[in-house]
Amino acid sequence: MLASIDVLVSGAWLLAAAVVLDLSIDAQYLGYLASTFCIWHLALYLKGSRRTDTLGVGSAEYKRVLSASLFTAGFVSIASMAGGLEVGRELVLAGILPGTLILLFSRWMMRRVLHMRAKQGATLHRVIVVGRATDLTYLTRQISAKSAGMYQIVGLIEDTNSPVVVEDVPVSYSLDDLDYMIKIHGADSVMVAGTLNDGPEAVKNLGWRLEKTKTELILASNLTNVAGPRIHMRPVEGLPLMHVEPPAFDGARMWAKRILDMVLSVSALLVLTPVFALIALAIRIDSAGPVLFAQRRVGKDGHEFTMLKFRTMVVDAEERLKDLKGSNEGAGPLFKLKNDPRVTRIGKVLRKLSLDELPQIVNVMRGDMSLVGPRPPLRTEVDCYEQHTFRRLLIKPGLTGLWQVNGRSDLSWDDSVRLDLYYVENWSVVGDLIIMWHTFKAMVRPQGAY
């Protein structure tokens, strides 16, 4: 299906580019056009853009399409210069680059179709999960919430005879039932959650056992904060070695992130100036006090900075906080109250639509924050951090982030920390763009904003 879509999109766009550029159709040009078409599709295949393990969830699918297309653009440009052809740059600009946007859009549309089918019970993989009770419960919850149309868990096998209850999923307590469960549930994959009771030998035996059923074996890594692009398997004389690349906290990728922050923040300030003026006017009309609220927050490496927001509370909100401590509905050290009496009428609207955060674009331009990153904490929150939580401060806090598009104030403290640490370990520029897009959708359909 995806291969057919890729053929239609890239072929049609290359031909359209030829018509627009009014290129003469001769044998040399037709050969060049056909070669570009073949190289593009070979790159899409070799980069794994159609692999089912990335379809429908995460950013890897989009990254692979972008990588393959950029490789093709660079290759054909160099080839055209070497061959003395003058159409290389024009074809890249008018054909490959716009065609890449259409490919990405088609992937997005296919993802929507996949998600709609998943709601009707149709997914890419029907999975039986094997492991210990705690691992089964966690993995089932995460896959149900995050895998969209990728995996549907149809059965569980608990490996240690510990009780496990997962709603609407049958549970067995013996690996002897595996073949039977694969058959009756139509499973095509078996996932091992964490470590099995009999150790690594059990995983090897399980893999051999699944050969006769043509069932795929999936291992859920204990490296829960490490994403796929940082993990590489390199076999050495039959010994599979898992290499985990260190996360990027400096270097060229961080400079690219800073350039993206500067370009988009300056552009946003220019475009949103009328919006800023209207919000400021509404705040002044609604209640007495300043338009902006400035608060000290903790940034990269523990350095404090002044974060800006549109004021959404009454001016004496900090003084009234002590009277509301007993009603706290926030997670961990956070203070949150769904119906906080300190919030003004216009403040409720601004918070629901996340418009109160817009002045932080100035913080991004200054370099205090990034467009995407961990949530900027208060000093009182940092003082309560456990040791591993300090990794949140290894990069700049963000105007938005995974916490913003995954429930915000509805998240538990542990889930909020987990999302921030996952971002710190695995961020990328393409991933940032995807989070920005999801942020826009979250602003249109807000969840957990109060």
C-alpha positions in Angstrom: 0.0 0.0 0.0 2.7 2.5 1.0 4.9 1.5 -1.9 2.0 2.2 -4.3 1.3 5.6 -2.7 5.0 6.5 -3.0 5.1 5.5 -6.7 2.0 7.7 -7.4 3.1 10.7 -5.4 6.8 10.9 -6.5 6.1 9.9 -10.1 3.3 12.4 -10.6 5.3 15.2 -8.9 8.4 14.6 -11.0 6.3 14.7 -14.2 4.5 17.8 -13.0 7.8 19.5 -12.3 9.0 18.6 -15.8 5.9 20.3 -17.3 6.2 23.4 -15.0 9.9 23.8 -15.9 9.0 23.3 -19.6 11.9 20.8 -20.0 12.4 19.3 -23.5 11.6 15.6 -23.5 14.6 13.8 -25.0 16.4 10.5 -24.3 18.9 12.1 -21.9 16.3 13.9 -19.8 14.0 10.9 -19.7 16.9 8.8 -18.5 17.7 11.3 -15.8 14.1 11.5 -14.7 13.8 7.7 -14.6 17.0 7.4 -12.6 15.8 10.0 -10.1 12.6 8.2 -9.7 14.4 4.8 -9.1 17.0 6.3 -6.7 14.2 8.0 -4.7 12.3 4.8 -4.2 15.4 2.8 -3.5 16.4 5.3 -0.8 12.9 5.1 0.7 13.1 1.3 0.8 16.7 1.2 2.2 15.9 3.8 4.9 13.1 1.6 6.1 10.3 4.2 5.5 7.8 1.4 4.9 8.7 -0.9 7.8 5.6 -1.8 9.9 7.5 -1.3 13.2 7.4 2.4 12.7 4.0 2.9 11.0 1.4 4.8 12.8 3.3 5.9 15.9 6.3 8.1 16.8 8.4 10.3 14.5 10.7 7.6 13.0 8.4 7.1 10.0 8.6 10.8 9.0 12.3 11.0 9.7 13.0 8.1 7.4 11.0 9.7 4.6 12.9 13.0 5.1 16.3 11.3 5.2 15.6 9.3 2.0 14.3 12.4 0.1 17.2 14.6 1.2 19.7 11.9 0.2 18.0 11.7 -3.2 18.1 15.5 -3.6 21.8 15.6 -2.8 22.7 12.6 -5.0 20.9 13.8 -8.1 22.2 17.3 -7.8 25.8 16.1 -7.7 25.1 13.6 -10.5 23.6 16.4 -12.7 26.6 18.6 -12.2 29.0 15.7 -13.0 27.0 14.9 -16.1 26.8 18.5 -17.3 23.0 18.7 -17.0 21.4 22.0 -16.1 18.2 20.7 -14.8 19.4 19.2 -11.5 18.8 22.1 -9.2 15.4 23.0 -10.8 14.2 19.4 -10.5 15.2 19.2 -6.9 13.4 22.5 -6.0 10.3 21.9 -8.1 10.1 18.2 -7.9 11.8 16.4 -5.0 11.3 18.9 -2.2 7.6 19.6 -2.8 7.1 15.9 -3.5 8.6 15.2 -0.1 6.0 17.3 1.6 3.3 15.4 -0.3 4.8 12.1 0.8 4.8 13.3 4.4 1.2 14.4 4.1 0.2 11.0 2.6 2.0 9.3 5.6 0.0 11.5 7.9 -3.3 10.6 6.1 -2.5 6.9 6.2 -1.8 7.3 10.0 -5.2 8.8 10.5 -6.8 5.9 8.6 -4.8 3.4 10.7 -5.9 5.1 13.9 -9.6 5.1 12.8 -9.3 1.4 12.0 -7.6 0.7 15.3 -10.7 2.1 17.1 -12.7 -0.6 15.3 -10.3 -3.3 16.5 -8.1 -3.5 13.3 -4.3 -3.1 14.1 -1.1 -4.0 12.4 0.0 -6.6 15.1 -2.0 -8.8 17.5 0.4 -9.4 20.4 0.7 -11.8 23.4 2.9 -10.3 26.1 5.0 -12.6 28.4 6.6 -11.4 31.6 6.3 -10.6 35.2 3.2 -9.0 36.7 4.6 -5.5 37.2 6.1 -5.4 33.7 2.9 -6.7 32.1 0.8 -4.0 33.8 3.1 -1.2 32.8 3.6 -2.4 29.2 0.0 -3.0 28.7 -0.9 0.5 29.9 1.7 2.2 27.8 0.9 0.3 24.6 -2.8 0.8 25.0 -2.3 4.5 25.4 0.5 5.2 22.9 0.8 2.6 20.2 -2.4 3.8 18.3 -2.9 1.3 15.4 0.4 -0.5 15.9 -0.2 -3.2 18.6 -3.3 -4.7 20.1 -2.6 -6.9 23.2 -4.8 -10.0 22.9 -3.3 -12.0 25.8 -0.9 -12.0 28.7 1.2 -14.8 30.2 2.5 -14.1 33.7 5.9 -15.8 34.2 6.1 -16.0 38.1 2.5 -16.9 39.2 2.0 -13.4 40.6 -1.6 -12.1 40.2 -2.1 -9.6 37.4 -5.4 -8.0 36.4 -5.7 -6.1 33.2 -9.2 -5.2 32.0 -10.5 -7.1 28.9 -7.3 -9.0 28.4 -7.2 -12.8 29.2 -4.3 -13.9 31.4 -2.5 -17.2 31.6 0.1 -18.3 34.2 1.9 -20.9 32.1 4.1 -20.7 29.1 2.8 -24.1 28.0 -0.4 -22.2 27.0 1.5 -20.0 24.5 0.8 -22.0 21.3 -2.8 -22.4 22.2 -3.2 -18.6 22.9 -1.5 -17.7 19.6 -3.9 -19.9 17.8 -7.2 -18.9 19.4 -6.4 -15.1 19.4 -4.8 -15.0 16.0 -1.6 -13.4 17.4 1.3 -12.7 15.0 3.7 -11.4 17.6 4.9 -12.3 21.1 6.4 -9.6 23.2 8.7 -10.2 26.2 8.3 -7.6 28.9 11.4 -7.1 30.9 13.2 -10.3 32.1 11.7 -13.8 32.3 11.9 -15.9 35.4 14.3 -18.4 33.8 16.7 -15.6 32.5 18.1 -15.1 29.1 18.0 -18.8 28.3 14.2 -18.6 28.4 14.2 -15.9 25.7 16.4 -18.0 23.4 14.2 -21.0 23.8 11.1 -18.9 23.3 12.5 -17.6 20.0 13.1 -21.2 18.8 9.7 -22.3 19.8 8.0 -19.5 17.8 9.7 -20.5 14.6 7.1 -23.1 13.8 4.2 -20.7 14.3 5.8 -18.0 12.1 5.3 -15.6 15.0 7.5 -12.5 15.5 9.4 -12.2 18.8 9.6 -8.6 20.2 11.8 -7.7 23.2 10.8 -4.8 25.3 14.0 -3.2 26.4 14.6 -2.2 30.1 16.2 1.0 28.7 12.8 2.8 29.0 14.2 6.2 28.4 16.2 5.3 25.3 14.6 5.7 21.9 15.3 3.5 18.8 17.6 5.9 16.9 20.1 5.7 19.8 20.2 1.9 19.8 22.3 -0.1 17.3 22.8 -3.8 17.2 26.3 -4.9 16.1 27.0 -8.6 16.1 30.6 -9.7 16.8 31.3 -13.3 16.1 27.7 -14.4 16.8 27.5 -12.2 20.0 24.8 -9.5 19.5 26.0 -6.3 21.1 23.6 -3.5 21.8 25.3 -0.1 21.4 23.5 2.9 23.0 24.7 6.3 21.7 25.0 9.1 24.3 22.3 11.8 24.2 23.1 15.1 22.6 23.5 18.0 25.0 25.9 20.2 22.8 27.5 20.2 19.4 26.0 20.7 15.9 22.5 19.4 16.7 22.2 21.8 19.7 23.2 24.7 17.4 20.5 23.6 14.9 18.0 23.6 17.7 19.0 27.1 18.7 18.8 28.4 15.1 15.3 26.9 14.8 14.4 28.6 18.1 15.6 32.0 16.9 14.0 31.8 13.5 10.6 30.7 14.7 10.5 32.9 17.8 11.3 36.1 15.9 8.8 35.1 13.2 6.1 34.3 15.8 6.6 37.7 17.6 6.1 39.5 14.3 3.0 37.6 13.3 1.4 37.5 16.8 1.9 41.2 17.7 -1.8 42.0 17.1 -2.8 38.9 19.2 -0.5 40.1 22.0 -2.2 43.6 21.9 -5.8 42.1 22.0 -4.9 39.8 25.0 -3.3 42.7 26.9 -6.3 44.8 26.4 -8.7 42.0 27.5 -6.6 41.5 30.7 -6.6 45.2 31.6 -10.4 45.4 31.1 -11.1 42.3 33.1 -9.1 43.0 36.2 -6.7 45.5 37.8 -3.0 44.8 37.7 -0.2 44.3 35.2 -0.6 42.5 31.9 2.4 40.3 32.4 3.3 38.0 35.2 7.0 37.4 35.8 8.2 34.5 37.8 11.6 33.0 38.6 12.1 29.5 37.2 15.0 27.1 37.0 16.6 26.6 33.6 19.5 24.7 32.1 22.2 23.5 34.6 20.2 25.0 37.5 20.5 28.6 36.5 17.5 30.7 37.3 15.8 33.1 34.9 12.6 35.3 34.8 9.8 33.6 32.9 7.1 35.7 31.4 3.4 34.8 31.1 0.2 36.8 30.6 -1.4 37.4 34.0 -4.3 35.0 34.6 -4.8 35.5 38.3 -5.6 38.3 40.7 -2.7 40.4 41.7 -2.6 39.0 45.3 -2.6 35.4 44.1 0.7 34.5 45.8 -0.5 35.8 49.2 -3.8 33.8 48.9 -1.9 30.6 48.1 -1.3 29.6 51.7 -5.1 29.4 52.2 -5.5 26.9 49.3 -2.7 24.5 50.1 -5.1 22.0 51.6 -7.1 21.8 48.4 -4.1 21.0 46.2 -5.0 18.7 43.3 -1.5 18.8 41.7 0.9 15.9 41.4 4.1 15.6 43.4 5.4 19.1 44.4 3.2 20.8 41.9 0.2 23.0 43.1 -2.8 22.8 40.8 -6.5 23.4 41.4 -9.1 22.9 38.6 -11.4 25.6 40.0 -8.8 27.9 41.4 -10.7 31.0 42.8 -7.7 33.2 42.1 -8.0 32.8 38.3 -9.7 35.7 36.5 -12.5 35.3 33.9 -10.2 36.1 31.0 -7.5 34.0 32.7 -9.6 30.9 32.4 -9.9 31.4 28.7 -6.2 32.1 28.2 -5.3 29.0 30.3 -7.7 26.7 28.4 -6.2 27.7 25.1 -2.6 28.0 26.4 -2.5 31.6 25.2 -1.1 32.7 28.6 2.2 31.0 27.6 2.8 33.2 24.5 5.1 35.8 26.2 7.6 32.9 26.8 8.5 33.4 23.1 10.5 36.3 24.4 12.3 33.9 26.8 13.1 31.7 23.8 14.5 34.6 21.8 16.7 35.6 24.7 18.0 32.0 25.1 16.5 31.3 28.5 14.2 28.7 27.1 13.7 26.6 23.9 10.5 26.2 21.9 10.5 22.5 22.9 11.9 21.0 26.1 11.1 19.9 29.7 8.6 21.9 31.7 10.3 24.9 33.4 10.2 24.2 37.2 10.0 26.4 40.2 13.0 26.4 42.7 10.7 24.8 45.3 10.0 21.9 42.9 13.7 21.4 42.1 14.5 21.3 45.9 12.2 18.2 46.0 13.8 16.4 43.1 15.1 12.9 43.4 18.6 12.3 42.0 17.6 11.1 38.5 15.0 14.0 38.2 17.9 16.5 38.0 18.5 15.3 34.4 15.6 17.5 33.5 18.0 20.4 33.8 20.5 19.1 31.3 18.9 21.1 28.5 16.8 24.3 28.3 13.2 24.2 29.5 10.6 24.5 26.7 7.6 26.6 25.8 6.0 23.3 25.0 7.1 19.6 25.2 5.9 16.1 25.6 4.1 17.0 28.9 2.1 19.7 27.0 0.7 17.3 24.4 0.1 14.3 26.7 -2.3 15.7 29.3 -0.5 18.5 31.1 -2.1 18.9 34.5 -3.9 15.6 34.2 -0.5 13.8 34.3 0.8 12.2 37.5 4.1 13.4 38.8 5.9 10.2 37.8 4.5 10.4 34.2 5.4 14.0 34.0 9.0 13.2 35.0 9.2 10.2 32.7 8.1 12.3 29.7 10.6 15.0 30.4 13.5 12.6 30.9 12.5 10.7 27.7 12.7 14.0 25.8 16.0 15.0 27.4 17.5 11.6 26.4 16.1 11.4 22.8 15.3 14.9 21.5 15.8 15.8 17.8 15.0 18.7 15.6 12.5 16.7 13.6 11.0 15.5 16.8 10.7 19.1 18.0 8.7 20.0 14.8 6.4 17.1 15.4 5.8 18.2 19.1 5.1 21.7 17.9 2.4 20.4 15.5 0.9 18.3 18.3 0.9 21.4 20.5 -1.1 23.3 17.9 -3.7 20.4 17.9 -3.7 20.4 21.8 -4.5 24.2 21.8 -7.4 23.6 19.4 -8.6 20.6 21.5 -7.3 21.3 25.0 -6.9 18.6 27.6 -5.6 19.0 31.2 -5.3 22.8 30.8 -6.5 24.7 33.9 
